[in-house]
Amino acid sequence: MPGMRVGSLVWRTRTGGNEGREAFLSDNHEHVLVYAKSGFRFGGTKKSLSIYSNPDNDPRGPWTKGDLTVGVGYLDPRAGKGYYPLVDPETGIHYPCNPDGVWRYASLFASGTGARIKTKFIEDWIAEKQVVFPSDQRVEVWSSMDELLQAIDREDVPRSGRSPNLRRELPDLDYWIGKKVGFGTPRFKRFVKDLKNSTQPLSSWITPKSELGYVGGEDNGIVSGTNEEGAKTVKAIFGSKAFNYAKPVSLIRELVRQSTSPGDVVLDFFAGSATTAQAVMELNAEDGGDRRFIMASSTEATAEAPEKNICRDVTAERIRRLNASNDKKFANLSAEFAYLRCREIEFEDLDQDLTPVGGLGCT
């Protein structure tokens, strides 16, 4: 499938292992490979709005403080007119720009009248009260160049992280003499109403249920159980271990949730224990959808077990049992389905013998 690879998701298949093999390394993860046609996108996860509030009763609604800079150095041609001193017109406090990350918006004062830009000037944002200046901060005034240079040498100047915003090699250092210089960092108001998407992109890290809520865990990804969950579900339905290495329903359900709409058809051509069918049934019960599924499986018969038929005895039987189950966990699950059996045709005879009608026999 050239050009169709989207990426991969990392899924933890088990909580740990003790064997470690020769290198004392436990294989606890698998990769879910994602291929799709152009234009496909995951549903994403709902953005958390907990960081938004409205402490100043802004009529535009809840907001949060965002970065007012971009990661472009002042000597980079892409910086344009983004390197300039920012001034709070109400307090007269001046803020030096980070030389390693210029202001996000150009200044009308620095650009000159007649300048044309794609967005607003910083002066416009300030006038609209969308720039938040620090209210409780250190303010210094250097009365001479010597005082300023001594402060620079001591690194006793405003900083962005660990980097000083005033340095000996920077141009126009004399601008800062006699000015009130703020050590805080101006920020930008970002409003809930201006969000372009109510969801955020899906993370490639699938969080194990056992680690949900841990510090550092992803909050924009799929949450899934391990293979142990898959085995327990199969045993709960069949009363025995009817299938080895069944995937957890939670994993397949969330993948289907992320990649389908309520009326889509879901194909699993390695259906095995029909975990995908159960996942579709659970989603339909949850959101009232009309997703349908096509489960394809071989018999997996061998010379030693010629009567073995995984498709009949496990794949289809799981769906039958879910439809008939009185277990409260499965009470809302139902899906009408037809069981179709393929006629075996030798590979070299496919072109002559395969027909749409003759290829399938309904049982």
C-alpha positions in Angstrom: 0.0 0.0 0.0 2.5 2.6 -1.2 1.9 6.1 0.2 -1.0 5.0 2.5 1.0 4.6 5.7 -0.3 7.0 8.4 1.8 5.8 11.3 1.7 3.4 14.2 0.4 3.2 17.7 2.2 1.5 20.6 0.1 -1.0 22.6 1.1 -2.6 25.8 0.1 -6.3 25.5 0.9 -7.3 29.1 1.9 -5.7 32.4 5.2 -7.5 32.6 7.2 -10.7 32.3 9.7 -12.5 34.4 11.5 -14.6 31.8 13.5 -11.8 30.1 15.2 -14.4 27.9 18.9 -14.2 27.3 19.2 -10.4 27.2 16.8 -10.0 30.1 14.4 -8.0 27.9 10.7 -8.5 28.2 8.6 -7.9 25.1 5.6 -6.1 26.5 4.5 -4.0 23.4 3.2 -4.4 19.9 2.6 -1.9 17.2 -0.8 -1.1 15.6 0.0 -0.2 12.0 -2.2 2.4 10.5 -2.8 2.7 6.7 -5.5 4.9 5.1 -6.6 6.7 2.0 -5.8 10.3 1.5 -8.2 12.5 3.6 -8.6 10.0 6.5 -8.3 11.4 10.0 -8.9 9.9 13.4 -11.8 11.3 15.5 -9.3 12.6 18.1 -10.0 13.1 21.8 -12.0 15.9 23.4 -9.9 18.8 24.5 -9.9 19.4 28.3 -11.2 22.9 29.1 -10.1 22.7 32.7 -7.3 25.1 32.0 -9.7 27.8 30.9 -11.3 30.3 33.3 -12.5 33.9 33.4 -10.9 35.6 36.4 -11.4 39.1 35.0 -15.0 38.5 33.8 -13.9 39.1 30.2 -17.1 39.3 28.1 -15.4 37.1 25.5 -15.6 34.2 27.9 -13.2 31.7 29.5 -9.5 32.0 28.5 -6.1 30.7 29.2 -2.6 32.2 29.0 -0.7 31.2 25.8 2.8 31.8 24.5 3.4 35.1 22.8 6.6 34.0 21.1 7.7 31.6 18.4 10.8 29.5 18.3 12.7 31.6 15.7 15.9 33.5 16.6 16.1 37.2 15.9 18.8 36.7 13.2 16.7 34.2 11.3 15.1 35.7 8.2 11.7 34.2 9.3 11.8 36.4 12.3 10.8 39.4 10.2 9.8 42.3 12.4 9.3 40.1 15.5 12.3 41.4 17.4 11.5 44.6 19.3 10.9 45.8 22.9 7.4 45.3 24.1 5.8 48.1 26.1 2.9 48.0 28.5 1.1 51.3 27.7 -0.6 51.4 31.1 2.5 51.0 33.2 5.3 52.1 30.9 7.2 48.9 31.7 9.4 47.6 28.9 10.0 43.9 28.1 13.0 42.7 26.2 12.4 40.1 23.5 13.9 36.6 23.8 16.6 36.6 21.1 16.0 32.9 20.6 12.3 33.2 20.2 10.9 36.4 18.8 7.4 37.9 19.4 4.6 36.1 17.6 3.2 39.3 16.2 4.9 42.2 14.4 4.9 45.7 15.9 3.5 48.7 14.0 6.1 50.9 15.7 9.0 48.6 14.6 7.5 47.9 11.1 6.6 51.5 10.2 3.4 53.0 8.8 2.2 51.4 5.6 3.5 47.9 6.6 1.2 45.1 5.6 0.9 41.9 7.5 -1.4 38.9 7.5 -2.6 39.3 11.0 -3.0 42.1 13.5 -0.1 44.1 14.9 0.8 43.6 18.6 -0.5 47.1 19.3 -3.9 46.0 18.1 -3.9 43.0 20.4 -2.8 45.2 23.3 -5.7 47.6 22.6 -8.1 44.7 22.6 -6.8 43.6 26.0 -5.7 40.3 24.6 -2.1 40.7 25.9 -1.7 39.9 29.6 1.1 41.8 31.2 2.6 40.6 34.5 1.1 42.3 37.6 3.5 41.1 40.3 7.1 41.2 39.1 10.5 42.6 39.6 11.2 45.9 37.8 14.6 47.4 37.4 16.0 50.7 36.0 19.6 50.8 34.8 20.9 54.4 34.8 24.0 53.8 32.7 25.5 51.4 30.2 28.0 50.3 32.8 25.2 49.3 35.2 23.4 47.3 32.4 26.6 45.5 31.3 27.4 44.6 34.9 23.9 43.2 35.2 24.3 41.2 32.0 27.6 39.8 33.2 26.0 38.7 36.4 23.1 37.3 34.3 20.8 39.5 36.5 18.5 40.4 33.6 15.1 39.2 32.4 15.2 35.6 31.2 13.3 33.1 29.1 13.9 29.9 30.8 17.6 29.7 31.4 18.6 32.1 28.6 19.0 35.8 29.3 17.0 38.2 27.1 19.7 40.9 27.3 23.2 40.0 26.1 26.4 42.0 25.3 26.2 41.1 21.6 22.7 42.3 21.0 22.0 45.5 19.1 20.6 48.7 20.6 21.5 47.9 24.2 21.4 51.7 24.9 17.6 51.5 24.4 17.3 50.0 27.9 19.1 52.7 29.8 16.7 54.7 32.0 13.7 52.5 31.1 11.6 50.5 33.6 12.4 46.9 32.6 10.1 44.1 33.6 11.4 40.7 34.6 8.0 39.0 34.0 6.8 37.5 30.7 3.8 38.9 28.8 1.3 36.3 27.7 -1.5 36.0 25.2 -5.2 35.4 26.0 -6.5 32.4 24.2 -10.3 32.0 24.4 -12.4 28.9 24.3 -14.6 30.5 21.6 -11.6 30.7 19.3 -10.7 27.0 19.4 -10.6 25.8 15.8 -11.2 22.2 16.9 -13.0 20.8 19.9 -10.8 17.7 19.7 -7.1 17.2 19.8 -5.1 14.8 17.7 -4.9 11.2 18.8 -1.7 10.2 20.6 0.3 7.3 19.2 0.7 6.0 22.8 -2.1 3.6 23.9 -2.3 4.0 27.7 -2.8 0.8 29.6 -5.9 0.8 31.9 -3.6 -0.1 34.8 -1.6 3.2 34.3 -4.5 5.5 33.8 -4.2 8.6 35.9 -0.4 8.2 36.5 1.7 11.3 36.4 3.0 11.8 32.9 0.2 9.7 31.3 -1.3 10.7 28.0 -4.6 12.5 28.1 -5.3 12.5 24.4 -4.9 8.8 23.6 -6.7 5.5 23.6 -7.0 3.6 26.9 -6.9 -0.1 26.5 -6.6 -3.4 28.4 -3.9 -6.0 27.8 -4.2 -9.5 26.3 -5.2 -10.7 29.7 -8.5 -8.8 29.3 -9.0 -10.5 25.9 -8.6 -13.9 27.4 -10.9 -13.2 30.3 -13.6 -11.9 28.0 -13.5 -15.0 25.8 -13.6 -17.3 28.9 -16.6 -15.3 30.3 -18.5 -15.9 27.0 -17.5 -19.5 26.3 -16.9 -20.7 29.8 -13.4 -21.9 28.7 -10.3 -20.8 26.9 -11.7 -21.2 23.4 -9.1 -19.1 21.7 -5.5 -18.1 22.3 -4.3 -14.5 22.2 -7.6 -12.8 21.8 -7.3 -9.0 21.6 -9.0 -7.0 24.3 -12.4 -5.5 23.3 -11.4 -2.2 24.7 -8.5 -1.9 22.2 -10.5 -2.7 19.1 -13.6 -0.7 20.3 -11.5 2.4 20.7 -9.8 1.9 17.4 -13.2 1.5 15.7 -14.5 4.5 17.6 -11.6 6.7 16.4 -11.9 5.6 12.7 -15.6 5.1 11.9 -18.9 6.9 11.8 -22.1 5.3 13.2 -23.2 4.0 9.8 -20.0 2.5 8.5 -19.1 -1.1 7.7 -16.1 -2.6 9.6 -14.2 -5.4 7.9 -11.9 -7.8 9.8 -10.3 -10.3 7.5 -8.4 -12.1 10.3 -11.5 -12.2 12.6 -10.3 -15.0 14.9 -12.4 -14.8 18.1 -14.6 -12.0 16.7 -13.4 -9.3 19.1 -14.1 -6.8 16.4 -17.7 -7.9 16.1 -18.2 -7.4 19.8 -16.5 -4.0 19.7 -18.9 -2.9 17.0 -21.9 -4.2 19.0 -20.7 -2.3 22.1 -20.2 0.9 20.2 -23.7 0.6 18.5 -25.2 0.0 22.0 -23.4 3.1 23.3 -24.1 5.7 20.7 -27.2 4.2 18.9 -25.1 3.7 15.7 -25.9 1.3 12.9 -22.3 0.0 12.2 -22.2 -3.3 10.5 -19.4 -5.8 10.4 -17.9 -8.4 8.1 -15.9 -11.1 9.9 -13.7 -13.3 7.7 -11.9 -16.3 9.2 -10.5 -19.7 8.0 -11.2 -23.0 9.6 -7.5 -23.4 10.7 -8.0 -27.1 10.1 -4.9 -29.3 9.9 -4.0 -32.9 9.1 -3.9 -33.5 12.8 -7.2 -31.7 13.4 -9.2 -32.0 10.2 -12.6 -31.1 11.9 -11.3 -27.9 13.4 -13.4 -24.9 12.4 -12.5 -21.6 14.1 -14.9 -19.6 12.0 -17.9 -21.7 12.8 -17.1 -22.7 16.4 -15.5 -19.5 17.7 -16.0 -16.5 15.4 -19.7 -17.0 14.6 -20.4 -18.7 17.9 -19.2 -15.7 19.9 -21.7 -13.4 18.1 -24.5 -16.0 18.7 -23.7 -16.2 22.4 -23.6 -12.4 22.8 -27.0 -12.1 21.1 -28.4 -14.8 23.5 -26.5 -13.8 26.7 -28.4 -13.0 29.9 -25.2 -11.6 31.4 -25.8 -7.9 32.4 -22.4 -7.0 30.8 -23.7 -8.1 27.4 -27.5 -7.4 27.8 -27.6 -4.5 25.4 -25.6 -6.2 22.6 -27.3 -7.6 19.5 -26.4 -8.0 15.9 -28.2 -10.0 13.2 -25.8 -11.7 10.9 -25.6 -14.3 8.1 -23.0 -17.1 8.1 -21.4 -17.5 4.7 -19.1 -20.2 3.6 -16.7 -19.9 0.7 -16.4 -22.6 -1.9 -12.8 -23.9 -2.2 -11.3 -23.2 -5.6 -7.8 -24.0 -6.7 -5.7 -20.8 -7.2 -5.0 -21.6 -10.8 -8.7 -22.0 -11.5 -9.9 -18.7 -10.0 -10.2 -16.8 -13.2 -12.4 -19.5 -14.8 -14.4 -20.8 -11.8 -15.0 -17.9 -9.5 -18.4 -16.1 -9.9 -20.2 -13.7 -7.5 -22.9 -16.3 -6.9 -20.9 -19.4 -7.0 -18.2 -18.1 -4.7 -20.4 -18.2 -1.6 -22.8 -20.6 -0.1 -25.1 -19.5 2.6 -25.7 -21.8 5.6 
